[in-house]
Amino acid sequence: MEGGPFAAEMEAVRRDRRNLPALRAQAEVLFAGGQREEAVALLRAADALAPDDFFILRILSGFLAGMGQMEEAAQLAARAVGLAPEAAEARLHLASLYLARQQYGAAVPHLITHISQGQATAAGWHMLAVAMSGSAQPNKAIEAIHHAVELEPGNIDYRLHLASLLTARARYGDALAELAAAAVLAPHDARIARAASGNHEALGDLSAAYQEAARARDLAPGDAEIERHYSHLAKQIGFTLPAADTALAQTLAGWSQARVRKPVRARPRSWRQLLATRGRIIHALVLRDMRTRYSRAHLGYLWAIFEPISHLLTLGVMFALINQGPPPVGASLFEYYCTGLLPYLMFSHIANEVMSARAAGGAVLMLPNVRTTDVIASKTVLNLLTEIVVGMVVFAAFGAAGYRAVPAHLFTCAGAILLLAGLAMGIGAINMVIQNFFHSWETIFASIVRLLYFSSGIYYSPISMPDYARGFLEWNPILQGVEIFRSGFYPQYHPFWIDAPYLAAWVLVSLLLGLGLAQVLRKRLRPLL
């Protein structure tokens, strides 16, 4: 710089090295003002005059790194560390330059020295994790990033890095736990949902993967990588969806797209809107269930009505022939049997259908808007409607034969049917969860249902039984439902053992327990595919 623009500054340094701080400050002003080349030239000249000045080396290294000259920046940073080995920041700077050039092995010793000096920072541990991972030491990388998370638990980038390292080691459950913790801190970070989706996919849980991908898509609309991942999962699920499920997916697609266009912090929806949404989903599931269950039969939905009617006729005629005595109430023994069989079979059918709801739901549960409880509700609604139609046909036949066709107290009969349907829904949901962990439970429950066949007052009236036997059977909630139905059908039948609040308590507890367990344990239920 002899005779150059900084000749005076250089001469001042030659005369007295205490003028170096002023020169460094001038270089920083030049660099900040956009005169980068002039700033670097000034520091190079200063380095030639004072090659042992740590600060000149460190500042010049930073300038060169900012200009993309990583190799020379690393050489100068190494000289600076050699002059001041205890300078923690200088070691981190040198390590970052090595990492930028993918020289992971060269960065490791400097980072270990930085940590062992008792000046460890979260950034240092994070950089060590990067270096260890690049050096093919994944377990040490995981240990290092754990330390970074402990020092800065609120740093989402560190948690995402930890989750990615766990994912690379196929520790998907641990990765999901870290991502769940990150989601609590940053619920609107699309990166978290995208990473969770990848881990669920690796575990084979395409339903959860699809839901997380849809959530990431909502949080970051237009993100190309997330869109590709979402489409990839949609295709995977599409290959497994039958035609009816594909139609349901198209029905739900409009709602999903509407959610994408909403702002992330949209105003919370009211209970009325939430219930309306669930109602539309359940309605779509009912239609889908009708198509898949009855489209193969030539008679379609009529077969669903004729099948239980044939069951009623077979059992009713058989027991009417065996028992030639007068009916306990009413004019027809066969009609008396049917008033017990109809409510009981409705309970049995709904409970069994709900118990198999998750398995029968199949790929539908992979759609982001559909919950297990929606499938449970749709099974209950479809079977309840079917049993109501069956009852109308049966009692219309009784009317044509000259017997009673219309209940004396319609609302009492309707209340009994609704209570038994609610009980069946709750018991079925509990059985669905139990069966997930105890696979033989379906067989055991079938045996229990057969026992209930003969203890629910279908073919006899408890009024003819001894007090001790009747007192025992009164605890059976299905018997209570059957007797409430009969008390509404026959005008003169008002048994004193009816306890509607007791049955209502059974319904409430079973629904709370069944639906609550299905919701709380939804991620632990067996994969559907």
C-alpha positions as CSV (number, residue, x, y, z in Angstrom):
1,M,0.0,0.0,0.0
2,E,3.0,2.3,-0.5
3,G,1.7,5.6,-1.8
4,G,-1.9,4.1,-1.9
5,P,-5.1,5.4,-0.3
6,F,-4.1,4.0,3.1
7,A,-0.5,5.0,3.1
8,A,-0.9,7.3,6.1
9,E,-2.6,4.6,8.1
10,M,0.1,2.1,7.3
11,E,2.8,4.5,8.3
12,A,1.0,5.2,11.6
13,V,1.0,1.4,12.3
14,R,4.7,1.1,11.5
15,R,5.5,3.9,14.0
16,D,3.2,2.5,16.7
17,R,1.3,-0.8,16.8
18,R,-1.2,0.8,19.1
19,N,-2.7,2.3,16.0
20,L,-3.9,-1.1,14.9
21,P,-7.4,-0.9,16.6
22,A,-8.1,2.3,14.6
23,L,-7.1,0.6,11.4
24,R,-9.3,-2.4,12.1
25,A,-12.2,-0.1,12.9
26,Q,-11.7,1.7,9.6
27,A,-11.8,-1.6,7.7
28,E,-15.0,-2.6,9.4
29,V,-16.6,0.7,8.4
30,L,-15.5,0.2,4.8
31,F,-16.8,-3.4,4.7
32,A,-20.2,-2.3,6.2
33,G,-20.4,0.5,3.7
34,G,-20.1,-1.9,0.7
35,Q,-16.4,-1.2,0.0
36,R,-15.5,-4.9,0.6
37,E,-12.4,-5.0,-1.6
38,E,-10.9,-1.9,0.0
39,A,-11.6,-3.3,3.5
40,V,-9.9,-6.6,2.6
41,A,-7.0,-4.8,1.0
42,L,-6.5,-2.7,4.1
43,L,-6.5,-5.7,6.4
44,R,-4.1,-7.7,4.1
45,A,-1.7,-4.8,4.4
46,A,-2.2,-4.7,8.1
47,D,-1.5,-8.5,8.4
48,A,1.7,-8.0,6.5
49,L,2.8,-5.5,9.1
50,A,1.5,-7.4,12.1
51,P,1.2,-11.1,11.3
52,D,0.7,-12.0,15.0
53,D,-2.3,-9.8,15.5
54,F,-5.2,-12.1,16.4
55,F,-8.0,-9.6,15.7
56,I,-6.8,-8.7,12.2
57,L,-6.7,-12.4,11.3
58,R,-10.2,-13.0,12.8
59,I,-11.8,-10.0,11.1
60,L,-10.1,-10.7,7.8
61,S,-11.2,-14.3,7.9
62,G,-14.8,-13.2,8.5
63,F,-14.7,-10.7,5.6
64,L,-13.4,-13.4,3.2
65,A,-16.0,-15.9,4.4
66,G,-18.7,-13.3,3.7
67,M,-17.3,-12.9,0.2
68,G,-17.3,-16.7,-0.4
69,Q,-13.6,-17.2,-0.3
70,M,-13.8,-20.1,2.2
71,E,-10.4,-21.7,1.7
72,E,-8.4,-18.6,2.5
73,A,-10.8,-17.7,5.2
74,A,-10.2,-21.1,6.9
75,Q,-6.4,-20.7,6.6
76,L,-6.6,-17.3,8.3
77,A,-9.0,-18.6,11.0
78,A,-6.6,-21.4,11.7
79,R,-3.8,-18.9,12.2
80,A,-6.0,-16.9,14.6
81,V,-6.8,-20.0,16.7
82,G,-3.1,-20.8,16.8
83,L,-2.5,-17.3,18.3
84,A,-5.3,-17.6,20.8
85,P,-6.2,-21.2,21.5
86,E,-8.6,-20.2,24.3
87,A,-10.8,-18.0,22.1
88,A,-14.0,-20.0,21.9
89,E,-15.6,-17.9,19.3
90,A,-12.6,-18.2,16.9
91,R,-12.8,-22.0,17.2
92,L,-16.5,-22.0,16.4
93,H,-15.8,-19.7,13.4
94,L,-13.0,-22.0,12.2
95,A,-15.2,-25.1,12.7
96,S,-18.1,-23.4,10.7
97,L,-15.7,-22.8,7.8
98,Y,-14.6,-26.4,7.8
99,L,-18.3,-27.5,7.9
100,A,-19.1,-25.2,5.0
101,R,-16.4,-26.9,3.0
102,Q,-17.6,-30.4,4.2
103,Q,-14.3,-31.0,6.0
104,Y,-16.1,-32.7,8.9
105,G,-13.1,-34.5,10.2
106,A,-11.1,-31.2,10.4
107,A,-14.0,-29.5,12.4
108,V,-14.4,-32.2,15.0
109,P,-11.2,-31.6,17.1
110,H,-11.8,-27.9,17.3
111,L,-15.4,-28.4,18.4
112,I,-14.4,-31.0,21.0
113,T,-11.8,-28.6,22.3
114,H,-14.4,-25.8,22.5
115,I,-16.7,-28.0,24.5
116,S,-14.0,-29.4,26.8
117,Q,-12.9,-25.8,27.7
118,G,-16.1,-25.4,29.7
119,Q,-17.4,-22.8,27.3
120,A,-19.8,-25.1,25.5
121,T,-22.8,-23.4,23.8
122,A,-25.8,-24.8,22.2
123,A,-24.4,-23.7,18.8
124,G,-21.2,-25.5,19.5
125,W,-23.0,-28.8,20.3
126,H,-25.2,-28.3,17.2
127,M,-22.1,-27.9,15.0
128,L,-20.5,-30.9,16.6
129,A,-23.6,-32.9,15.8
130,V,-23.3,-31.8,12.1
131,A,-19.6,-32.7,12.1
132,M,-20.2,-36.1,13.7
133,S,-23.0,-36.9,11.3
134,G,-20.8,-36.0,8.4
135,S,-18.0,-38.1,9.8
136,A,-20.3,-41.2,9.9
137,Q,-20.6,-41.2,13.7
138,P,-24.4,-41.0,14.0
139,N,-24.7,-42.0,17.6
140,K,-22.3,-39.3,18.7
141,A,-24.2,-36.9,16.5
142,I,-27.4,-37.7,18.3
143,E,-25.7,-37.3,21.7
144,A,-24.3,-33.9,20.7
145,I,-27.6,-32.5,19.4
146,H,-29.3,-33.8,22.6
147,H,-27.0,-31.4,24.5
148,A,-27.9,-28.5,22.2
149,V,-31.6,-29.1,22.8
150,E,-31.0,-29.3,26.6
151,L,-29.3,-25.9,26.5
152,E,-31.9,-24.3,24.2
153,P,-35.1,-26.3,24.5
154,G,-37.0,-23.7,22.6
155,N,-34.9,-23.8,19.5
156,I,-37.0,-25.6,16.9
157,D,-34.1,-26.0,14.4
158,Y,-32.2,-28.0,17.0
159,R,-35.3,-30.2,17.6
160,L,-35.8,-30.8,13.9
161,H,-32.1,-31.7,13.5
162,L,-32.4,-34.2,16.4
163,A,-35.6,-35.7,14.8
164,S,-33.9,-36.0,11.4
165,L,-30.9,-37.8,13.0
166,L,-33.2,-40.2,14.8
167,T,-35.1,-40.8,11.6
168,A,-31.9,-41.7,9.8
169,R,-31.3,-44.3,12.5
170,A,-34.8,-45.7,11.9
171,R,-35.8,-44.6,15.4
172,Y,-39.1,-43.4,14.1
173,G,-40.9,-43.5,17.5
174,D,-38.3,-41.4,19.2
175,A,-38.3,-38.9,16.3
176,L,-42.0,-38.5,16.5
177,A,-41.7,-37.8,20.2
178,E,-39.3,-35.0,19.5
179,L,-41.5,-33.7,16.8
180,A,-44.5,-33.7,19.1
181,A,-42.5,-31.7,21.6
182,A,-41.5,-29.2,18.9
183,A,-45.1,-29.0,17.7
184,V,-46.1,-27.8,21.2
185,L,-43.6,-25.0,20.9
186,A,-44.3,-24.1,17.3
187,P,-47.8,-25.5,16.3
188,H,-47.8,-23.6,13.0
189,D,-44.4,-24.7,11.7
190,A,-45.0,-26.7,8.5
191,R,-41.5,-28.4,8.8
192,I,-42.6,-30.2,11.9
193,A,-45.7,-31.6,10.3
194,R,-43.8,-32.6,7.1
195,A,-41.1,-34.5,9.2
196,A,-43.8,-36.2,11.2
197,S,-45.5,-37.3,8.0
198,G,-42.3,-38.9,6.8
199,N,-41.8,-40.8,10.1
200,H,-45.4,-42.1,10.1
201,E,-45.0,-43.2,6.5
202,A,-41.8,-45.1,7.4
203,L,-43.8,-46.8,10.2
204,G,-46.4,-47.9,7.7
205,D,-49.1,-45.7,9.2
206,L,-50.3,-44.1,6.0
207,S,-53.4,-42.6,7.7
208,A,-51.3,-40.5,10.2
209,A,-48.8,-39.7,7.4
210,Y,-51.5,-38.4,5.2
211,Q,-53.1,-36.3,7.9
212,E,-49.7,-34.7,8.8
213,A,-49.0,-34.1,5.2
214,A,-52.3,-32.4,4.8
215,R,-51.6,-30.3,7.9
216,A,-48.2,-29.3,6.5
217,R,-49.9,-28.4,3.2
218,D,-52.3,-26.2,5.1
219,L,-49.5,-24.4,7.0
220,A,-47.3,-23.9,3.9
221,P,-49.5,-23.6,0.8
222,G,-47.6,-23.7,-2.4
223,D,-44.5,-25.4,-1.0
224,A,-43.3,-27.6,-3.8
225,E,-41.7,-30.3,-1.7
226,I,-44.6,-30.6,0.6
227,E,-47.0,-30.8,-2.4
228,R,-44.9,-33.6,-3.9
229,H,-45.0,-35.5,-0.7
230,Y,-48.7,-35.0,-0.3
231,S,-49.4,-36.2,-3.8
232,H,-47.1,-39.2,-3.3
233,L,-49.2,-40.2,-0.2
234,A,-52.5,-39.5,-2.0
235,K,-51.4,-41.9,-4.8
236,Q,-50.4,-44.6,-2.3
237,I,-53.8,-44.3,-0.6
238,G,-55.6,-44.0,-3.9
239,F,-54.2,-47.4,-5.0
240,T,-55.9,-49.0,-1.9
241,L,-59.2,-47.2,-2.0
242,P,-62.2,-49.1,-3.5
243,A,-64.5,-47.1,-5.8
244,A,-66.8,-46.1,-3.0
245,D,-63.9,-44.8,-0.9
246,T,-62.6,-42.8,-3.8
247,A,-66.1,-41.2,-4.1
248,L,-65.9,-40.4,-0.4
249,A,-62.4,-38.9,-0.9
250,Q,-63.8,-36.7,-3.6
251,T,-66.6,-35.6,-1.3
252,L,-64.2,-34.6,1.4
253,A,-61.7,-33.0,-1.0
254,G,-63.6,-29.8,-1.2
255,W,-63.4,-29.4,2.6
256,S,-59.7,-30.1,2.6
257,Q,-59.1,-27.5,-0.2
258,A,-61.2,-24.9,1.7
259,R,-59.0,-25.5,4.7
260,V,-55.9,-24.8,2.7
261,R,-57.1,-21.4,1.6
262,K,-57.8,-20.3,5.2
263,P,-55.2,-18.3,7.1
264,V,-53.2,-20.3,9.6
265,R,-54.7,-18.4,12.5
266,A,-58.2,-18.6,11.3
267,R,-61.0,-17.7,13.7
268,P,-62.1,-20.8,15.7
269,R,-65.2,-22.5,14.3
270,S,-68.3,-22.6,16.5
271,W,-69.8,-25.8,17.9
272,R,-72.6,-25.6,15.3
273,Q,-70.1,-25.5,12.4
274,L,-68.0,-28.4,13.9
275,L,-71.2,-30.5,14.4
276,A,-72.3,-29.7,10.8
277,T,-69.0,-30.8,9.4
278,R,-69.0,-34.1,11.4
279,G,-72.6,-34.6,10.3
280,R,-71.7,-34.2,6.6
281,I,-68.8,-36.7,7.0
282,I,-71.0,-39.2,8.8
283,H,-73.6,-38.8,6.1
284,A,-71.0,-39.5,3.4
285,L,-69.8,-42.5,5.3
286,V,-73.3,-43.9,5.6
287,L,-73.8,-43.6,1.8
288,R,-70.4,-45.2,1.2
289,D,-71.2,-48.1,3.6
290,M,-74.5,-48.7,1.8
291,R,-72.7,-48.9,-1.6
292,T,-69.9,-51.2,-0.4
293,R,-72.1,-53.5,1.6
294,Y,-75.1,-53.9,-0.6
295,S,-74.0,-53.1,-4.1
296,R,-72.8,-56.7,-4.7
297,A,-76.2,-58.2,-3.9
298,H,-78.9,-58.2,-6.6
299,L,-81.5,-56.9,-4.2
300,G,-79.1,-54.3,-2.8
301,Y,-80.4,-52.6,0.4
302,L,-83.6,-54.7,0.4
303,W,-81.4,-57.7,1.3
304,A,-80.4,-55.8,4.5
305,I,-84.1,-55.6,5.4
306,F,-85.1,-59.2,4.4
307,E,-82.2,-60.8,6.2
308,P,-83.2,-59.8,9.8
309,I,-86.9,-60.4,8.9
310,S,-86.1,-64.0,7.9
311,H,-84.2,-64.3,11.2
312,L,-87.2,-63.0,13.1
313,L,-89.6,-65.3,11.3
314,T,-87.4,-68.4,11.9
315,L,-86.9,-67.8,15.6
316,G,-90.4,-66.5,16.2
317,V,-92.1,-69.4,14.5
318,M,-89.8,-71.9,16.2
319,F,-90.5,-70.7,19.7
320,A,-94.2,-70.1,19.0
321,L,-94.5,-73.8,18.0
322,I,-92.6,-75.0,21.1
323,N,-94.6,-72.8,23.5
324,Q,-98.3,-73.3,23.0
325,G,-99.3,-71.3,26.1
326,P,-100.9,-67.9,26.0
327,P,-98.6,-64.8,25.7
328,P,-97.7,-62.9,28.8
329,V,-99.2,-59.8,27.3
330,G,-101.1,-59.1,24.1
331,A,-103.0,-61.3,21.8
332,S,-100.2,-63.0,19.9
333,L,-97.3,-65.0,21.3
334,F,-95.4,-64.5,18.0
335,E,-95.9,-60.7,18.3
336,Y,-94.7,-60.8,21.9
337,Y,-91.5,-62.6,20.8
338,C,-90.9,-60.0,18.1
339,T,-91.2,-57.1,20.5
340,G,-88.3,-58.6,22.3
341,L,-86.3,-59.8,19.3
342,L,-86.4,-56.5,17.4
343,P,-84.7,-54.4,20.1
344,Y,-82.3,-57.2,21.0
345,L,-81.2,-57.9,17.4
346,M,-80.7,-54.2,16.9
347,F,-78.4,-54.0,19.9
348,S,-76.5,-57.1,18.7
349,H,-76.1,-55.9,15.1
350,I,-74.9,-52.4,16.1
351,A,-72.5,-53.6,18.7
352,N,-70.9,-56.1,16.3
353,E,-70.7,-53.6,13.5
354,V,-69.1,-50.9,15.7
355,M,-66.6,-53.4,17.1
356,S,-65.3,-54.0,13.6
357,A,-65.6,-50.3,12.6
358,R,-61.8,-49.6,12.5
359,A,-61.0,-52.7,10.4
360,A,-64.1,-52.2,8.2
361,G,-63.2,-48.5,7.7
362,G,-60.1,-49.5,5.8
363,A,-58.4,-46.9,3.7
364,V,-61.2,-44.4,4.5
365,L,-59.5,-43.6,7.8
366,M,-56.5,-42.4,5.9
367,L,-58.5,-39.4,4.7
368,P,-57.5,-36.4,6.8
369,N,-61.0,-35.4,7.8
370,V,-62.2,-38.8,8.8
371,R,-61.9,-40.0,12.4
372,T,-62.5,-43.4,14.0
373,T,-65.5,-41.9,15.9
374,D,-67.0,-40.9,12.5
375,V,-66.9,-44.5,11.3
376,I,-68.4,-45.6,14.6
377,A,-71.2,-43.1,14.3
378,S,-71.9,-44.0,10.7
379,K,-72.1,-47.8,11.5
380,T,-74.6,-47.0,14.3
381,V,-76.7,-44.7,12.1
382,L,-76.9,-47.1,9.2
383,N,-77.8,-50.2,11.3
384,L,-80.3,-48.2,13.4
385,L,-82.1,-47.0,10.3
386,T,-82.1,-50.5,8.9
387,E,-83.6,-52.0,12.1
388,I,-86.2,-49.3,12.1
389,V,-87.3,-50.2,8.6
390,V,-87.3,-53.8,9.5
391,G,-89.6,-53.1,12.5
392,M,-91.9,-51.1,10.3
393,V,-92.2,-54.0,7.8
394,V,-92.7,-56.5,10.6
395,F,-95.4,-54.6,12.5
396,A,-97.1,-53.7,9.2
397,A,-97.4,-57.4,8.6
398,F,-98.9,-57.9,12.0
399,G,-101.4,-55.1,11.2
400,A,-102.3,-56.9,8.0
401,A,-102.9,-60.1,10.0
402,G,-105.2,-58.3,12.4
403,Y,-102.9,-57.8,15.3
404,R,-101.6,-54.6,16.9
405,A,-99.4,-52.7,14.5
406,V,-98.9,-49.3,16.1
407,P,-97.3,-48.9,19.6
408,A,-99.6,-47.5,22.3
409,H,-96.9,-45.0,23.3
410,L,-94.7,-44.3,20.3
411,F,-92.3,-42.0,22.1
412,T,-91.6,-44.6,24.8
413,C,-90.7,-47.2,22.1
414,A,-88.6,-44.7,20.3
415,G,-86.8,-43.8,23.5
416,A,-86.1,-47.5,24.3
417,I,-84.7,-48.0,20.8
418,L,-82.4,-44.9,21.0
419,L,-81.1,-45.9,24.4
420,L,-80.3,-49.4,23.2
421,A,-78.6,-48.0,20.1
422,G,-76.5,-45.7,22.3
423,L,-75.6,-48.7,24.6
424,A,-74.7,-50.8,21.6
425,M,-72.5,-48.0,20.2
426,G,-70.7,-47.5,23.5
427,I,-70.2,-51.3,24.1
428,G,-69.1,-51.8,20.5
429,A,-66.5,-49.0,20.8
430,I,-65.1,-50.5,24.0
431,N,-64.9,-53.9,22.3
432,M,-63.1,-52.4,19.3
433,V,-60.4,-51.1,21.6
434,I,-60.2,-54.3,23.6
435,Q,-60.0,-56.4,20.5
436,N,-57.0,-54.3,19.3
437,F,-55.0,-55.5,22.3
438,F,-56.7,-58.9,22.9
439,H,-57.4,-60.5,19.5
440,S,-59.6,-63.4,20.9
441,W,-62.1,-60.9,22.4
442,E,-64.4,-61.1,19.4
443,T,-65.0,-64.8,20.1
444,I,-65.5,-64.2,23.8
445,F,-68.0,-61.3,23.1
446,A,-70.0,-63.5,20.7
447,S,-70.4,-66.0,23.5
448,I,-71.6,-63.3,25.9
449,V,-74.1,-62.1,23.3
450,R,-75.5,-65.7,23.1
451,L,-75.9,-65.8,26.8
452,L,-77.7,-62.4,26.8
453,Y,-80.1,-63.9,24.2
454,F,-81.7,-66.0,27.0
455,S,-81.4,-63.4,29.8
456,S,-83.0,-60.3,28.1
457,G,-86.6,-61.2,28.4
458,I,-87.1,-62.1,24.8
459,Y,-89.1,-65.3,25.2
460,Y,-90.5,-64.8,28.7
461,S,-91.7,-62.1,31.0
462,P,-89.8,-61.6,34.2
463,I,-93.2,-61.2,36.0
464,S,-93.5,-65.0,36.0
465,M,-90.1,-65.6,37.6
466,P,-89.2,-65.9,41.3
467,D,-88.2,-62.6,43.0
468,Y,-84.6,-63.6,43.4
469,A,-84.2,-64.5,39.7
470,R,-86.0,-61.4,38.5
471,G,-83.9,-59.2,40.9
472,F,-80.8,-60.7,39.3
473,L,-82.0,-60.2,35.7
474,E,-83.0,-56.6,36.4
475,W,-79.3,-55.6,36.3
476,N,-79.2,-56.5,32.6
477,P,-79.4,-53.2,30.7
478,I,-80.6,-55.0,27.6
479,L,-83.5,-56.5,29.5
480,Q,-84.4,-53.0,30.7
481,G,-84.4,-51.7,27.1
482,V,-86.6,-54.6,25.9
483,E,-89.1,-54.1,28.7
484,I,-89.3,-50.3,28.2
485,F,-90.0,-51.0,24.5
486,R,-92.8,-53.5,25.4
487,S,-94.3,-51.1,27.9
488,G,-94.6,-48.6,25.1
489,F,-96.0,-51.1,22.7
490,Y,-98.7,-52.6,24.9
491,P,-101.0,-50.2,26.7
492,Q,-101.6,-52.4,29.7
493,Y,-98.0,-53.5,30.3
494,H,-96.3,-51.4,33.0
495,P,-93.8,-53.6,34.9
496,F,-92.6,-52.2,38.2
497,W,-88.9,-53.3,37.6
498,I,-88.4,-50.9,34.7
499,D,-85.6,-48.4,35.6
500,A,-85.0,-46.0,32.7
501,P,-82.4,-43.9,34.6
502,Y,-80.4,-47.0,35.2
503,L,-80.3,-47.8,31.4
504,A,-79.5,-44.2,30.6
505,A,-76.5,-44.3,33.0
506,W,-75.3,-47.4,31.2
507,V,-75.6,-45.6,27.9
508,L,-73.7,-42.5,29.1
509,V,-70.9,-44.4,30.8
510,S,-70.4,-46.8,27.9
511,L,-70.4,-43.9,25.3
512,L,-67.9,-41.8,27.3
513,L,-65.6,-44.8,27.9
514,G,-65.8,-46.3,24.4
515,L,-65.5,-43.1,22.4
516,G,-63.0,-41.7,24.8
517,L,-60.7,-44.8,24.6
518,A,-61.1,-44.8,20.8
519,Q,-59.9,-41.2,20.6
520,V,-57.2,-41.4,23.3
521,L,-55.7,-44.6,22.0
522,R,-56.2,-43.9,18.2
523,K,-52.5,-43.9,17.5
524,R,-51.9,-47.2,19.3
525,L,-54.6,-49.1,17.4
526,R,-53.4,-51.6,14.8
527,P,-52.5,-50.3,11.4
528,L,-55.2,-50.6,8.9
529,L,-53.1,-51.8,5.9
